[in-house]
Amino acid sequence: MKAPLYNQNLESAGEVDLNPKIYDVKPEAELIQHAVRIQMNNNRQSIANTLTKGEVRGGGRKPWKQKGTGNARAGSTRSPIWRHGGIVFGPRAQRNYELKMNKKEWRKALYMVLTDKVSSKNFVIFSELAVAAPKTKEMVNFFKNLSDKVAKSSKKFLFVLPKKDENIFKATRNLKNINVIHANSLNIIDILQADTIVTPRTSLDIIEKTYLK
């Protein structure tokens, strides 16, 4: 497989070979959906936390004596049957939503979403990408030109870097439509949410070394 290669001025710089084991995999919607559901579950935080009878403040004193009042016996005003009492079977912060998926399946799903970006020509590869200074204005102009000339109609970009680049990170952190990620920490949801993937050529070797085993 081959893909067009561009320089930083968005001029053609030839072609680059793509490994068909990663970028030419037949998609299976069910497997991708399964991988997305697992990633969303594993990112989910259990925030809701109801209080049990022992955690609700108060209720230490017996509301009335055991016998002689005509009322049903009661030991605490924080019983679950009382107003403002504890909650039975309510959501707890300790709940674990984590699901598991074996690495072979997850990698295959990753190959599928990368294949989709390549086949739809939404995988833009540059011979080199460098930013001299962390200036957001220059990054805005770069992606505007990219959207006009190469990745037409694209609004959301995933910037895949081979290594940490402080200038690029600082120049893009205030841009809502650009997400920066490292090549060795790809995830399926970020790829699916982006209209176009933008990456220097060196990231391809890291992707292959990390995920093709």
Secondary structure, 3 states (H helix, E strand, C coil): CEEEEECCCCCEEEEEECCHHHHCCCCCHHHHHHHHHHHHHHHCCCCCCCCCCCCCCCCCCCCCCCCCCCCCCCCCCCCCCCCCCCCCCCCCCCCCCCCCCCHHHHHHHHHHHHHHHHHCCCEEEECCCCCCCCCHHHHHHHHHHHHHHCCCCCCCEEEEECCCCHHHHHHHCCCCCEEEEEHHHCCHHHHHHCCEEEEECHHHHHHHHHHCC
